[in-house]
């Protein structure tokens, strides 16, 4: 499916995934120490499934950025 977004916007989405991933790793690392690693991993997988489900229906640029935040 082609969203017809510019290469610059596509690159910014990919770059944002990396930036948000760094923040998420610190948050979930601390959460894993507090709530247990199995529960933290379960939460991560649930969030991942929701994000990937959302990505299937993304038709606009803002929807891709929301995917970045959730993912």
Backbone as a ProteinNet text record, in pm:
[ID]
protein_1_A
[PRIMARY]
XXXXXXXXXXXXXXXXXXXXXXXXXXXXXXXXXXXXXXXXXXXXXXXXXXXXXXXXXXXXXXXXXXXXXXX
[TERTIARY]
84.8	0	89.7	59.1	139.1	66.4	129.6	68.5	97.9	184.1	221	275.9	365.6	433.3	573.1	627.1	758.2	867.9	978.5	1090.9	1139.7	1128.6	1169.7	1080.4	949.4	856.9	877	899.7	923.9	1050	1153.5	1277.8	1259.1	1176.9	1154.1	1076.1	984.8	912.7	1010.2	1096.7	1194.8	1291.6	1334.4	1422.4	1354.3	1226.4	1150.6	1135	1121.7	1112.3	1237.3	1353	1477.2	1484	1443.9	1447.6	1351.9	1230.5	1130.8	1170.3	1236.5	1281.5	1380.4	1468	1564.8	1492.8	1395.9	1318.4	1243.4	1180.3	1104	1189	1311.1	1400	1432.7	1455	1480.5	1356.9	1241.8	1117.8	1087.2	1092.2	1058.4	1167.6	1291	1396	1369.3	1331	1296.1	1169.4	1072.6	947.4	973.4	1062.2	1094.8	1155	1234.1	1291.4	1184.9	1082.1	978.3	866	818.7	700.7	735.1	857.7	899.3	919.5	1016.2	1054.2	950.8	885.4	784	664.8	620	506.8	544.5	663.7	709.3	717.2	765.8	772.9	633.6	540.9	403.1	342.2	364.9	314.5	374.8	503.3	569.1	507.9	481.6	423.4	281.4	203.4	67.2	71.7	159.1	173.7	219.8	311.1	359.6	246.8	163.1	50.8	-45.4	-76	-164.8	-103.6	24.8	91.6	92	121.9	124.3	-15.2	-114.9	-253.7	-289.2	-250	-275	-205.6	-84.1	-6.7	-76	-149	-219.6	-322.5	-376.9	-483.9	-437.2	-308.5	-254.8	-264.5	-333.4	-351.9	-300.7	-261.2	-212.7	-86	-14	113.8	97.6	-6	-24.5	-46.5	-107.1	-129	3.6	97.2	229.9	303.9	289.7	354.5	291.4	161.8	98.8	152.1	173.6	235.9	373	449.9	583.7	574.8	480.5	466.5	424.8	332.1	284.7	391.6	458.7	557.9	678.3
-116.5	0	123.1	215.8	336.6	452.5	512.6	625.2	758.1	756	877	986.3	945.7	1044.2	1065.9	1180	1214.4	1129.8	1112.8	1040.2	1104.8	1236.8	1305.9	1266.6	1263	1222.7	1076.5	991.3	849.9	832.5	906.9	899.4	952.7	1055.7	1110	1011.5	936.3	833.2	725.5	680.1	578	628.9	752.8	811.3	825.1	860.9	875.7	741.6	633.3	500.6	473.6	506.5	486.8	572.3	698.9	789	748.3	712.6	671.6	537.3	452.3	323.2	339.6	436.4	461.4	497.1	585.7	626	506.6	428.2	311.8	208	191.4	93.6	133.1	260.7	306	288.3	324.3	313.6	167.9	80.9	-58.9	-130	-84.6	-141.4	-113.8	8.5	44.1	-27.8	-36.2	-105	-253	-313.2	-453.8	-479.3	-385.8	-398.9	-385.5	-308.2	-282.9	-385.9	-422.2	-509	-652.1	-678.6	-812.7	-818.4	-897.8	-901.1	-971.2	-1074.7	-1144.1	-1054.3	-981.3	-891	-777.1	-724.2	-616.9	-666.1	-788	-844.6	-867.1	-911.9	-930	-797.6	-694.2	-561	-514.7	-537	-498.4	-570.3	-699	-773.9	-728.7	-698.1	-648.5	-514.6	-426.2	-296.2	-316.1	-409.1	-437.6	-486.3	-575.9	-626.6	-513.9	-428.1	-314.2	-221.8	-194.1	-104.4	-162.6	-290.2	-351.7	-360.8	-383.8	-381.9	-242.9	-139.8	-0.7	30.7	-18.9	9.2	-42.8	-152.5	-207.5	-111	-26.1	64	208.2	232.7	368.5	414.7	524.1	577.5	720.5	780.9	918.5	928	1036.6	1054.3	1059	1125.4	1134	995.7	905.3	769.7	694.3	724.5	663.8	716	844.7	899.9	844.7	819.2	756.2	614.2	544.5	412.2	420.5	522.4	540.8	554.9	632.8	655.3	526.5	451.9	328.5	220.3	210.7	105.6	125.2
0	0	0	-84.8	-97.5	-31.1	68.3	139	72.2	-28.6	-101	-9.1	81.2	164.8	108.3	137.9	83.2	148.7	80.2	140.5	270.1	278.8	401.4	518.1	495.8	601.9	639.7	540.8	569.4	654.2	620.5	697.7	839	854.1	988.3	1074.6	1014.5	1089.8	1136.4	1047.2	1085.3	1191.7	1179.4	1280.4	1414.7	1411.3	1535.8	1606.2	1529.7	1591.5	1675.9	1622.6	1697.8	1822.5	1811.1	1926	2036.2	1998.2	2097.3	2158.7	2080.5	2131	2246.2	2235.6	2343.2	2472.4	2462.7	2580.4	2637.9	2550.4	2594.9	2664.8	2619.5	2683.5	2827.5	2851.2	2988	3075.6	3022.1	3099.8	3132.7	3031.8	3057.4	3136.9	3128	3212.5	3359.1	3389.8	3527.6	3571.5	3480.7	3514	3540.6	3463.3	3484.6	3621.4	3670.1	3803.6	3911.6	3884.5	3985.7	3983	3863.3	3855	3816.4	3787.8	3746.5	3596	3557.5	3416.6	3329.1	3382.1	3302	3274.1	3374.4	3354.9	3261.6	3276.3	3187.3	3043.1	3022.4	2887.6	2830.5	2912.1	2867	2824.9	2903	2868.5	2736.3	2717.7	2591.8	2472.5	2486.4	2375.2	2344.4	2447.4	2424.7	2351.8	2395.9	2329.2	2184.6	2161.6	2026.7	1936.3	1986.2	1906.7	1872.3	1968.7	1943.3	1838.4	1850.6	1756	1615.1	1602.3	1469.5	1409.4	1492.4	1444.7	1393.7	1468.1	1427.4	1294.8	1277.8	1157.3	1031.6	1043.4	927.7	871.6	956.2	914.4	897.6	910.6	897.9	752.8	732.4	597.8	584.5	695.3	693.9	778.5	758.9	827.4	978.6	1028.5	1173.7	1233.6	1157	1206	1218.6	1129.8	1140.8	1263.4	1290.7	1410.1	1537.7	1536.6	1652.5	1670.2	1559.4	1565.5	1631.8	1594.7	1651.8	1803.3	1850.9	1995.2	2066	2006.8	2069.3	2062.4	1949.7	1927.2	2015.5
[MASK]
+++++++++++++++++++++++++++++++++++++++++++++++++++++++++++++++++++++++

